[in-house]
Amino acid sequence: MTFPRARVLPALAVAALALLAACSGTTAPSGASSPAPPVVRPVGAQDPAVVAGGSAAPPPSCDPLASYRPAGSLPVPGAMPAGSTMDRIAKRGRVILGVSQNTLLFGYRDPATNEIVGFDVDIAREVARAIFGDPTNRVQLTAVTSAQRIPYLQNGTVDLVAATMTVNCARWQQVNFSTVYYLAGQTVLVPASSPAKSIDDLGGRKVCAAAGSTSLANLAAAKSKPVPVSVSDWTDCLVMLQQGQVDAISTDDSILRGLAAQDPNTKLIGDRFTQEPYGLAMSQSATDFTKFVNGVLDKIRGNGTWAAIYTRWLGGPAPVPPAPVYRD
């Protein structure tokens, strides 16, 4: 897969932390050895990470890829069924989308416009188009971290999350998912000078992932036993890698390609060691909205919109989009 050259985010966080590290010490007297600069970590970093799960009972088995079948044809934009979740959103006048602002190509803040843009954002905007017709000024983007995605859906802060979110049985116990709209897989990013060839070479080494992501749990379960380190955002992982505080970053290859585009002194290694199917997430109380979103995804798979969005952000030619799987 070839990604187009993106309008890359300036590594402001990296520069700021580096400056802080450089300026936080005091000048040693002549002839005295300089004290080592303090280690500066991103806010919220856990090193090593405490990974939830462990002895907890496994979730009930399910087919995580199977979602609710659309209820016939999509309603006409501007004429949502009375009393439906879509009608409530229409009366509010906007759909509230939870998106990443730190995942280059999928959801990131464009420094030229200060707008959050990307593949996930454009896919979710098609839901607004289906409700309102013209989505202009009908979308409110709310930046979320990996750990905030489910709570923000459960407490009603957002209507829909589009943020490289893996569909799995455990999460189905907390939220609803659409059918799969993108297939990724977990791999590893290391400094260009690293001799590591795969996750198997990182036993006992510190490997960074975002809190609340499946990537962190996958690291904890890896046979090579790397040491997980968690942070709030993926760009924080890049800071820690650049400062030598971790040996690698491990998450979906879609996310890692964006990080690699921001730092040419890194490289991806190894094959995918997991499958990460992405779905749009909604509240469990909004099954009607889940069916509606699946209808939107069916439409954009068939009319070329999905392929156009893919090519715009991820390069072409676009592959065949993931086929929908339904519960009945």
HELIX and SHEET records of a PDB file:
HELIX    1   1 LEU A   12  CYS A   23  1                                  12    
HELIX    2   2 THR A   85  ARG A   92  1                                   8    
HELIX    3   3 PHE A  119  PHE A  132  1                                  14    
HELIX    4   4 SER A  146  GLN A  148  5                                   3    
HELIX    5   5 ARG A  149  GLN A  154  1                                   6    
HELIX    6   6 CYS A  169  TRP A  172  1                                   4    
HELIX    7   7 ILE A  199  ASP A  201  5                                   3    
HELIX    8   8 THR A  214  ALA A  221  1                                   8    
HELIX    9   9 TRP A  234  GLN A  242  1                                   9    
HELIX   10  10 ASP A  253  GLN A  262  1                                  10    
HELIX   11  11 THR A  287  GLY A  302  1                                  16    
HELIX   12  12 THR A  305  LEU A  314  1                                  10    
SHEET    1   A 2 ALA A  66  SER A  67  0                                        
SHEET    2   A 2 VAL A 325  TYR A 326  1                                        
SHEET    1   B 3 VAL A 139  ALA A 143  0                                        
SHEET    2   B 3 VAL A  95  VAL A  99  1                                        
SHEET    3   B 3 LEU A 160  ALA A 162  1                                        
SHEET    1   C 3 ASN A 102  THR A 103  0                                        
SHEET    2   C 3 GLY A 107  ARG A 109 -1                                        
SHEET    3   C 3 ILE A 116  VAL A 117 -1                                        
SHEET    1   D 2 ASN A 176  PHE A 177  0                                        
SHEET    2   D 2 ALA A 281  MET A 282 -1                                        
SHEET    1   E 2 TYR A 182  ALA A 184  0                                        
SHEET    2   E 2 GLU A 276  TYR A 278 -1                                        
SHEET    1   F 5 VAL A 227  VAL A 231  0                                        
SHEET    2   F 5 LYS A 206  ALA A 210  1                                        
SHEET    3   F 5 ALA A 248  ASP A 252  1                                        
SHEET    4   F 5 GLN A 186  PRO A 191 -1                                        
SHEET    5   F 5 THR A 266  ILE A 269 -1                                        
END                                                                             
